[in-house]
């Protein structure tokens, strides 16, 4: 695992109250209108990436969040404000890394901001979030908790 630049990288954890990480991330992106800076959502597997893709297309009845899955044919990934991947890619020069998985992603260097989650509805997943917190600390990053519960 490659450490982030501790001088500039911010790590924030936010609380998920319900067992749907895809919905929680989509809601966060919609609330923050995440079009700039560019973001990378790193998913643990292809299934989660496809779920995220579908949800971002349907997040709002009258619109969607512009995005692409990394490696999709005929889509210029570099132009996408949100890129969904199962490994670290930098095609859209993302400043923000959103962790849809349960482990600290490898090679988190070069991101200005990392967003991770506490699955507050499950004690085992909350413990895994604590482990990720400790990992970020061991990498020289000072994670912070964003208060409030997110769906």
Order of alpha helices (4+ residues) and beta strands (2+ residues): beta-alpha-beta-alpha-beta-beta-beta-beta-alpha-beta
